[in-house]
Amino acid sequence: MGLNFSELIVILVIVLILFGPGKLPEMGRALGRGIREFKKAQKDVMGGDEDAEKDSLPEQKKPEITKITEITPNLDVHSKPLNPNPPVTKI
């Protein structure tokens, strides 16, 4: 038994009339915080031990990315391209 689109619009209009446009952002933030806290508590109850261990581990350092020209400075990328079909010799 869910809400269809027209019922949702009617509820939103009633809320807008009752609380006004200035109060709606505050109410949305409070509702979002409540849902976030509920989900966090639910995760803690259902199996938060694993998440707590992950949070306590130190972050690993990401490897540095080096440019190819720093590794092989003498590589000439504008030189003659390799032949994709080399000649075949019969033996």
C-alpha positions as CSV (number, residue, x, y, z in Angstrom):
1,M,0.0,0.0,0.0
2,G,2.2,2.8,-1.3
3,L,1.6,6.5,-2.1
4,N,0.9,7.3,-5.7
5,F,1.9,10.6,-7.3
6,S,-1.3,12.6,-6.7
7,E,-1.3,11.6,-3.0
8,L,2.3,12.7,-2.6
9,I,1.6,16.1,-4.3
10,V,-1.4,16.7,-1.9
11,I,0.7,15.9,1.1
12,L,3.5,18.2,0.0
13,V,1.1,21.0,-0.7
14,I,-0.4,20.6,2.8
15,V,3.0,20.6,4.4
16,L,4.0,23.7,2.4
17,I,0.8,25.5,3.6
18,L,1.3,24.5,7.2
19,F,5.0,25.2,7.7
20,G,5.8,27.7,5.0
21,P,8.7,27.8,2.6
22,G,11.2,29.1,5.2
23,K,10.8,26.2,7.5
24,L,11.0,23.4,4.8
25,P,14.8,23.3,4.4
26,E,15.2,23.1,8.2
27,M,12.8,20.2,8.3
28,G,14.4,18.4,5.4
29,R,17.9,18.7,7.1
30,A,16.5,17.3,10.4
31,L,14.7,14.5,8.6
32,G,18.0,13.6,6.7
33,R,20.0,13.6,9.9
34,G,17.4,11.4,11.5
35,I,17.5,8.9,8.7
36,R,21.3,8.9,8.6
37,E,21.5,8.2,12.3
38,F,18.9,5.5,12.0
39,K,20.9,3.8,9.3
40,K,24.1,4.1,11.2
41,A,22.6,2.6,14.3
42,Q,21.0,-0.2,12.2
43,K,24.5,-1.0,10.7
44,D,26.0,-1.1,14.2
45,V,23.4,-3.6,15.4
46,M,23.5,-5.8,12.3
47,G,27.2,-6.1,11.9
48,G,29.1,-2.9,12.7
49,D,32.1,-4.7,14.1
50,E,33.6,-5.2,10.7
51,D,33.0,-1.5,9.8
52,A,34.6,-0.4,13.1
53,E,37.7,-2.4,12.3
54,K,38.0,-0.9,8.9
55,D,37.6,2.6,10.3
56,S,40.4,2.0,12.9
57,L,43.0,0.9,10.2
58,P,45.4,3.5,9.0
59,E,44.9,4.7,5.4
60,Q,47.3,3.3,2.9
61,K,49.3,5.7,0.8
62,K,48.4,5.8,-2.9
63,P,51.4,5.1,-5.2
64,E,52.7,8.0,-7.2
65,I,52.1,8.2,-10.9
66,T,55.2,8.8,-13.0
67,K,55.1,10.0,-16.6
68,I,56.4,7.6,-19.2
69,T,58.9,10.2,-20.4
70,E,60.5,10.2,-16.9
71,I,61.0,6.5,-17.1
72,T,62.3,6.4,-20.7
73,P,63.5,9.8,-21.7
74,N,65.1,8.7,-24.9
75,L,61.9,7.2,-26.3
76,D,61.0,9.0,-29.5
77,V,57.2,8.6,-29.9
78,H,57.2,10.4,-33.3
79,S,59.6,7.9,-34.9
80,K,58.6,5.5,-37.6
81,P,55.7,3.3,-36.5
82,L,56.1,-0.5,-36.3
83,N,55.0,-2.5,-39.3
84,P,51.7,-4.2,-38.3
85,N,52.2,-6.8,-41.1
86,P,55.8,-7.8,-41.1
87,P,57.0,-9.8,-44.2
88,V,56.7,-13.6,-43.7
89,T,59.7,-15.7,-44.7
90,K,59.2,-19.3,-45.9
91,I,61.4,-21.9,-44.5
